[in-house]
Amino acid sequence: MDGNGSSQRLGLVLGAGGEAGVAFHRGVLRALDDLGLRPANAEVVVGTSAGAAVGAGLRKDAAGPVTAPPGRVPLSPRAELLDLARRPRQAVNALLLRPDVRLGDLDLAEMVGHYRAVYGSSWPDAALWVVAVRRSDGRRVAFGRPGAPRADVAAAVAASCAVPGYVSPVRIDGTAYVDGGLHSPTNADLLAGHPLDLVVVSSPMSADPRTTGPRLDLPVRWRFHRFLRNELWTLRGSAGRVVIIEPDRPTLGAMGWAMLRNSRSAEIEKHAHAHTLRRLRAAKP
């Protein structure tokens, strides 16, 4: 895979994970660059929460004028089945996100201001899909995807990072949105039907049970791992290869328990970089 990856149609999925997730993504992206895969040139980037902020950073040099979004892309049959299976959870989300439920007081206006200073009222020309959850009904919205509500990158990223319980919902055109990780930490199924040679999924919040030792958070991580596997089922027939990058044992050790706030970013990035190099080289056809 070394040195010949730039011609591949690459899809990137950057999952949720707080500050620890941002560090994990940095390590993954550095490894991709080292192997010639050029993540900044990915055909499409799907970002959720921390992954949305990192994905926006990848696209920051490709910002273009705001244009009217084209029509909605229909879901593939597999994606429709998965969406149907998720509706009970969306109903629970809608219950949890009732207006009388307190979601947090932290205002992300500073983050919006920071990103708006970088992007203005633009959206990147290259595909960037930023995932948030609409508070009114718990439904997923992927800003930047055909048919999605219009938003600028600043507001979309802030909405994707609006963790319930910590952060106030972010309003876009009068509608309140919260963290996209409430629907899924990865949202990899959004790439269903999008023809790609390689999809790399950077998933800081899951773990492969075959590569980890005992941890108190493993039941949650394994659940996210199984859910990600179900999402990837929808990509059959459209993605040539899919490589999942989940924290291995050394990376989990560096992450500890604090995902939202973490002081060991350099160590997490180092382990994620080394782990990603091994995974991608092992996946070489």
The 8 nearest C-alpha neighbors of each residue, nearest first, counted from 0:
[[1, 283, 3, 4, 2, 34, 280, 279],
 [2, 0, 34, 3, 35, 4, 33, 280],
 [1, 3, 35, 34, 4, 0, 5, 36],
 [4, 2, 1, 5, 0, 35, 6, 36],
 [3, 5, 36, 35, 7, 6, 2, 0],
 [4, 6, 36, 7, 3, 35, 37, 2],
 [7, 5, 4, 8, 3, 36, 9, 37],
 [8, 6, 4, 5, 9, 196, 197, 36],
 [9, 7, 196, 195, 42, 197, 6, 10],
 [10, 8, 41, 197, 42, 7, 198, 195],
 [9, 11, 198, 43, 41, 42, 44, 197],
 [10, 12, 44, 199, 198, 200, 45, 13],
 [11, 13, 200, 45, 44, 201, 187, 46],
 [14, 12, 50, 46, 201, 45, 200, 11],
 [13, 15, 185, 50, 202, 47, 184, 201],
 [16, 14, 48, 49, 184, 47, 50, 180],
 [15, 17, 20, 203, 49, 204, 258, 19],
 [18, 16, 259, 20, 258, 49, 19, 21],
 [19, 17, 21, 259, 20, 260, 261, 258],
 [20, 18, 258, 22, 17, 21, 261, 16],
 [21, 19, 16, 23, 17, 203, 18, 22],
 [20, 22, 18, 24, 23, 19, 49, 25],
 [23, 21, 268, 25, 264, 19, 20, 24],
 [22, 24, 20, 268, 26, 21, 25, 271],
 [25, 23, 27, 21, 26, 22, 28, 20],
 [26, 24, 22, 28, 23, 27, 268, 29],
 [25, 27, 272, 268, 271, 29, 23, 24],
 [28, 26, 24, 30, 272, 25, 29, 275],
 [27, 29, 31, 25, 30, 26, 24, 32],
 [30, 28, 32, 26, 31, 27, 25, 33],
 [31, 29, 33, 27, 28, 272, 32, 276],
 [32, 30, 28, 36, 34, 33, 29, 27],
 [33, 31, 37, 35, 29, 34, 30, 36],
 [32, 34, 30, 31, 35, 29, 36, 1],
 [33, 35, 1, 31, 32, 36, 2, 30],
 [34, 36, 2, 32, 4, 33, 37, 5],
 [35, 37, 4, 5, 31, 32, 34, 38],
 [38, 36, 32, 39, 40, 35, 5, 31],
 [39, 37, 41, 40, 36, 28, 31, 32],
 [38, 40, 57, 37, 41, 58, 54, 32],
 [41, 39, 38, 37, 42, 9, 5, 125],
 [42, 40, 9, 38, 43, 39, 10, 44],
 [41, 43, 9, 10, 8, 40, 126, 125],
 [42, 44, 126, 10, 41, 127, 11, 45],
 [43, 45, 11, 127, 12, 10, 128, 126],
 [46, 44, 12, 128, 13, 127, 129, 11],
 [51, 47, 45, 50, 13, 129, 54, 14],
 [46, 48, 51, 50, 130, 14, 15, 179],
 [47, 49, 160, 159, 15, 51, 50, 179],
 [50, 48, 15, 52, 17, 51, 16, 21],
 [49, 51, 13, 46, 47, 14, 53, 48],
 [46, 50, 52, 47, 54, 48, 49, 53],
 [53, 51, 55, 49, 50, 54, 156, 56],
 [52, 54, 50, 56, 55, 51, 49, 57],
 [55, 53, 51, 57, 56, 52, 46, 50],
 [56, 54, 58, 52, 57, 53, 51, 59],
 [55, 57, 53, 59, 54, 58, 52, 60],
 [58, 56, 54, 39, 55, 59, 53, 38],
 [57, 59, 55, 56, 61, 60, 123, 54],
 [58, 60, 56, 61, 57, 62, 55, 118],
 [61, 59, 58, 62, 57, 123, 56, 63],
 [60, 62, 123, 58, 59, 124, 63, 125],
 [63, 123, 61, 122, 60, 121, 59, 124],
 [62, 64, 123, 124, 121, 122, 61, 65],
 [65, 63, 121, 66, 122, 62, 120, 123],
 [64, 66, 121, 122, 63, 120, 67, 151],
 [67, 65, 68, 64, 122, 63, 121, 69],
 [66, 68, 69, 65, 149, 146, 145, 70],
 [67, 69, 145, 146, 66, 70, 147, 149],
 [70, 68, 145, 146, 67, 71, 72, 144],
 [71, 69, 146, 145, 72, 68, 147, 73],
 [70, 72, 146, 145, 73, 69, 147, 144],
 [71, 73, 145, 70, 74, 146, 144, 69],
 [74, 72, 71, 75, 192, 79, 70, 76],
 [75, 73, 78, 79, 76, 72, 191, 192],
 [74, 76, 78, 77, 79, 192, 73, 191],
 [77, 75, 79, 78, 80, 74, 233, 81],
 [78, 76, 233, 80, 79, 75, 81, 232],
 [77, 79, 81, 75, 80, 76, 233, 74],
 [78, 80, 82, 76, 77, 81, 74, 83],
 [81, 79, 83, 77, 78, 82, 84, 76],
 [82, 80, 84, 78, 83, 79, 85, 77],
 [81, 83, 79, 85, 84, 80, 78, 86],
 [82, 84, 80, 81, 85, 86, 79, 87],
 [85, 83, 81, 82, 86, 80, 87, 88],
 [86, 84, 82, 83, 88, 87, 81, 89],
 [85, 87, 89, 88, 83, 84, 90, 82],
 [88, 86, 90, 89, 85, 91, 84, 83],
 [89, 87, 91, 90, 86, 85, 92, 182],
 [90, 88, 92, 86, 137, 91, 87, 138],
 [89, 91, 93, 87, 88, 92, 86, 94],
 [92, 90, 88, 94, 89, 93, 95, 87],
 [93, 91, 137, 89, 95, 90, 94, 96],
 [92, 94, 137, 136, 90, 96, 91, 95],
 [95, 93, 91, 92, 96, 97, 90, 136],
 [96, 94, 92, 93, 97, 91, 100, 137],
 [97, 95, 93, 94, 134, 92, 100, 98],
 [96, 98, 99, 100, 94, 95, 93, 135],
 [99, 97, 100, 96, 101, 135, 134, 95],
 [98, 100, 97, 101, 96, 102, 95, 94],
 [101, 99, 97, 98, 102, 96, 95, 94],
 [100, 102, 103, 99, 164, 98, 163, 96],
 [103, 101, 164, 163, 167, 100, 165, 166],
 [104, 102, 165, 164, 166, 167, 101, 105],
 [103, 105, 167, 166, 106, 165, 102, 164],
 [106, 104, 166, 167, 103, 165, 107, 161],
 [105, 107, 108, 167, 166, 104, 109, 168],
 [106, 108, 110, 109, 111, 157, 105, 166],
 [109, 107, 111, 110, 106, 112, 157, 113],
 [110, 108, 112, 107, 111, 113, 106, 114],
 [111, 109, 113, 107, 112, 108, 114, 157],
 [110, 112, 153, 108, 114, 109, 113, 154],
 [111, 113, 109, 115, 110, 114, 108, 116],
 [114, 112, 110, 116, 111, 115, 109, 117],
 [115, 113, 153, 117, 111, 116, 112, 118],
 [114, 116, 119, 118, 112, 153, 117, 113],
 [115, 117, 113, 114, 119, 118, 112, 111],
 [116, 118, 114, 115, 119, 113, 59, 153],
 [119, 117, 115, 121, 116, 114, 120, 62],
 [118, 120, 115, 121, 116, 117, 114, 151],
 [121, 119, 151, 118, 65, 122, 115, 64],
 [122, 120, 65, 64, 119, 63, 118, 62],
 [121, 123, 62, 65, 63, 152, 151, 124],
 [124, 62, 122, 61, 63, 125, 58, 121],
 [123, 125, 63, 62, 61, 126, 122, 64],
 [126, 124, 123, 127, 61, 42, 43, 58],
 [127, 125, 43, 44, 124, 42, 128, 123],
 [126, 128, 44, 143, 43, 45, 125, 129],
 [129, 127, 45, 143, 141, 142, 144, 44],
 [130, 128, 142, 46, 141, 51, 47, 45],
 [129, 131, 141, 179, 47, 159, 140, 142],
 [179, 130, 132, 159, 178, 140, 177, 158],
 [133, 131, 139, 179, 177, 176, 138, 137],
 [134, 132, 176, 137, 138, 135, 136, 175],
 [133, 135, 176, 137, 175, 136, 96, 132],
 [134, 136, 133, 137, 93, 96, 97, 175],
 [135, 137, 93, 138, 134, 133, 90, 92],
 [138, 136, 93, 92, 89, 133, 134, 132],
 [139, 137, 133, 136, 132, 89, 140, 134],
 [138, 140, 132, 131, 133, 182, 137, 141],
 [139, 141, 131, 130, 132, 142, 138, 147],
 [142, 140, 130, 129, 128, 144, 147, 143],
 [143, 141, 129, 128, 147, 144, 140, 130],
 [142, 144, 128, 127, 141, 147, 145, 129],
 [143, 145, 142, 128, 147, 141, 146, 127],
 [146, 144, 71, 69, 68, 147, 70, 72],
 [145, 147, 71, 70, 68, 69, 144, 148],
 [146, 148, 142, 144, 145, 141, 149, 143],
 [149, 147, 142, 150, 146, 140, 143, 68],
 [148, 150, 147, 142, 151, 68, 143, 67],
 [151, 149, 155, 148, 152, 154, 171, 142],
 [150, 152, 153, 120, 154, 122, 121, 155],
 [151, 153, 155, 154, 122, 156, 150, 118],
 [152, 154, 114, 111, 115, 156, 151, 155],
 [153, 155, 157, 156, 152, 151, 111, 158],
 [156, 154, 152, 158, 157, 153, 159, 150],
 [157, 155, 159, 158, 153, 154, 51, 52],
 [156, 158, 154, 160, 159, 155, 111, 161],
 [159, 157, 169, 155, 161, 177, 160, 156],
 [158, 160, 178, 131, 48, 179, 156, 157],
 [159, 161, 48, 178, 157, 158, 162, 156],
 [162, 160, 178, 177, 166, 158, 159, 168],
 [161, 163, 178, 166, 165, 160, 164, 177],
 [164, 162, 102, 165, 166, 103, 161, 177],
 [163, 165, 102, 103, 166, 162, 101, 104],
 [166, 164, 103, 163, 162, 105, 104, 102],
 [167, 165, 105, 103, 161, 162, 104, 163],
 [166, 168, 103, 104, 106, 105, 102, 169],
 [169, 167, 177, 176, 175, 161, 166, 170],
 [170, 168, 158, 176, 175, 167, 177, 171],
 [169, 171, 175, 174, 173, 176, 172, 168],
 [172, 170, 174, 173, 175, 169, 150, 154],
 [171, 173, 174, 170, 150, 149, 175, 148],
 [172, 174, 171, 170, 175, 169, 176, 168],
 [173, 175, 170, 171, 172, 176, 133, 134],
 [176, 174, 170, 169, 168, 134, 133, 171],
 [177, 175, 133, 134, 169, 168, 132, 158],
 [176, 178, 161, 168, 132, 158, 131, 159],
 [177, 179, 159, 161, 160, 162, 131, 180],
 [131, 180, 178, 130, 159, 132, 181, 47],
 [181, 179, 184, 183, 182, 178, 15, 47],
 [180, 182, 179, 183, 178, 132, 184, 92],
 [181, 183, 180, 179, 139, 132, 184, 89],
 [184, 182, 180, 185, 186, 181, 179, 223],
 [183, 185, 180, 15, 14, 186, 47, 204],
 [184, 186, 14, 183, 187, 47, 202, 15],
 [187, 185, 183, 188, 189, 184, 230, 47],
 [186, 188, 189, 185, 230, 12, 190, 231],
 [189, 187, 230, 190, 191, 186, 233, 231],
 [190, 188, 187, 191, 186, 45, 78, 141],
 [191, 189, 188, 193, 187, 192, 234, 10],
 [192, 190, 234, 188, 189, 193, 233, 75],
 [191, 193, 237, 194, 75, 190, 234, 74],
 [192, 194, 190, 191, 237, 195, 238, 234],
 [195, 193, 237, 238, 192, 196, 8, 239],
 [196, 194, 238, 8, 197, 9, 193, 239],
 [195, 197, 239, 8, 238, 7, 9, 240],
 [196, 198, 240, 9, 195, 239, 241, 238],
 [197, 199, 10, 241, 11, 9, 240, 242],
 [200, 198, 242, 11, 241, 243, 12, 10],
 [199, 201, 12, 243, 244, 202, 11, 242],
 [200, 202, 244, 13, 12, 14, 243, 203],
 [201, 203, 14, 245, 204, 205, 200, 244],
 [204, 202, 20, 16, 245, 205, 246, 201],
 [205, 203, 202, 16, 220, 15, 206, 184],
 [204, 206, 220, 224, 223, 203, 202, 245],
 [207, 205, 220, 245, 221, 224, 246, 208],
 [206, 208, 209, 210, 224, 221, 211, 245],
 [209, 207, 210, 211, 206, 221, 212, 217],
 [208, 210, 207, 211, 212, 206, 247, 248],
 [211, 209, 208, 207, 247, 248, 212, 206],
 [212, 210, 248, 208, 209, 247, 207, 213],
 [211, 213, 214, 248, 210, 208, 209, 217],
 [212, 214, 211, 215, 217, 216, 208, 248],
 [215, 213, 217, 216, 212, 211, 218, 251],
 [214, 216, 217, 213, 218, 219, 256, 220],
 [215, 217, 214, 219, 218, 220, 256, 221],
 [216, 218, 220, 214, 219, 215, 221, 213],
 [219, 217, 221, 220, 216, 222, 215, 214],
 [220, 218, 222, 217, 221, 216, 223, 205],
 [221, 219, 205, 217, 223, 206, 222, 218],
 [220, 222, 224, 218, 223, 219, 206, 217],
 [221, 223, 219, 225, 224, 220, 218, 226],
 [222, 224, 226, 205, 220, 221, 225, 227],
 [225, 223, 221, 205, 227, 222, 226, 206],
 [226, 224, 228, 222, 227, 223, 221, 229],
 [225, 227, 223, 229, 228, 224, 222, 230],
 [228, 226, 230, 224, 229, 225, 223, 231],
 [227, 229, 225, 231, 226, 230, 224, 232],
 [228, 230, 226, 232, 227, 231, 225, 233],
 [231, 229, 188, 227, 232, 228, 233, 187],
 [230, 232, 228, 233, 234, 229, 188, 227],
 [231, 233, 229, 230, 234, 235, 228, 77],
 [232, 234, 77, 231, 78, 191, 235, 230],
 [235, 233, 191, 231, 232, 237, 238, 236],
 [236, 234, 233, 237, 232, 238, 231, 191],
 [235, 237, 238, 234, 239, 192, 194, 233],
 [238, 236, 194, 192, 234, 235, 193, 195],
 [239, 237, 195, 240, 196, 234, 194, 236],
 [238, 240, 196, 197, 195, 237, 241, 236],
 [241, 239, 197, 238, 196, 198, 242, 195],
 [240, 242, 198, 197, 199, 243, 238, 239],
 [241, 243, 199, 200, 198, 244, 240, 282],
 [244, 242, 200, 199, 245, 201, 241, 202],
 [243, 245, 201, 200, 202, 275, 242, 246],
 [246, 244, 202, 206, 203, 205, 243, 247],
 [247, 245, 250, 251, 206, 203, 248, 244],
 [246, 248, 250, 249, 210, 211, 251, 245],
 [247, 249, 211, 251, 250, 252, 210, 212],
 [250, 248, 252, 251, 247, 253, 270, 246],
 [251, 249, 253, 270, 252, 246, 247, 248],
 [252, 250, 254, 248, 253, 249, 246, 247],
 [251, 253, 249, 250, 255, 254, 248, 247],
 [252, 254, 250, 251, 267, 255, 266, 249],
 [255, 253, 251, 252, 250, 19, 267, 256],
 [254, 256, 252, 253, 257, 251, 258, 261],
 [255, 257, 258, 254, 216, 251, 261, 252],
 [258, 256, 261, 260, 259, 255, 254, 19],
 [257, 259, 19, 17, 260, 16, 18, 261],
 [260, 258, 17, 18, 257, 261, 19, 16],
 [261, 259, 18, 258, 257, 17, 262, 19],
 [260, 262, 257, 263, 19, 18, 258, 259],
 [261, 263, 264, 260, 19, 265, 18, 257],
 [264, 262, 266, 265, 261, 267, 253, 254],
 [263, 265, 267, 22, 266, 262, 268, 19],
 [266, 264, 268, 267, 263, 269, 22, 262],
 [265, 267, 269, 268, 263, 264, 253, 270],
 [268, 266, 264, 270, 253, 269, 265, 250],
 [267, 269, 26, 22, 271, 265, 23, 266],
 [270, 268, 266, 272, 267, 271, 265, 26],
 [269, 271, 273, 250, 267, 272, 268, 274],
 [272, 270, 26, 274, 268, 269, 273, 23],
 [271, 273, 26, 269, 275, 27, 30, 270],
 [274, 272, 270, 276, 275, 271, 269, 277],
 [273, 275, 271, 277, 276, 272, 270, 278],
 [276, 274, 278, 272, 277, 273, 27, 271],
 [275, 277, 273, 279, 274, 278, 30, 280],
 [278, 276, 274, 280, 275, 279, 281, 273],
 [277, 279, 275, 281, 276, 280, 282, 274],
 [280, 278, 282, 276, 281, 277, 275, 283],
 [279, 281, 283, 277, 282, 278, 276, 0],
 [280, 282, 278, 279, 283, 277, 276, 284],
 [281, 283, 279, 280, 278, 284, 242, 0],
 [282, 284, 280, 281, 0, 279, 278, 1],
 [283, 282, 0, 281, 280, 240, 279, 239]]
